[in-house]
Amino acid sequence: MPKPTGPTNPIIANLIEDIRNRGYREKIPFLIKLAEEMETPKRSRAEVDLSKLNRVCKENETVVVPGKVLSSGILKKPLRVAAASFSMVAIEAIQKAGGKVLSIEDVIKENPKGTNVRIVI
């Protein structure tokens, strides 16, 4: 029997299932893409540094990271960042830059269609 891939954390697994079901039910490509990115195996899941967010995102943009946000680098602009997880130093740096740390559920509640939300991998 093959080993299952994807997250073993039941909370994350349920979140992915909910996102995928809603995406297909309501025909929302943003949610379908987010679920696909979140269910990749841990070894290939996105780990995004603050320096990458600073480089690829515009000021006051809302971004979703389907993996973990790490503290490497400097963030110089306020961003609204949602992710599966954050390092503690990354949370402090985002808040220090004037940004806001969100959960993925919060972003989906506020903006279910993903309008003006970027997925960063």
Summary of the structure (lengths in Angstrom):
residues: 121
radius of gyration: 14.2
end to end distance: 30.7
largest distance: 48.7
contacts: 364
relative contact order: 0.18
helix: 44%
strand: 21%
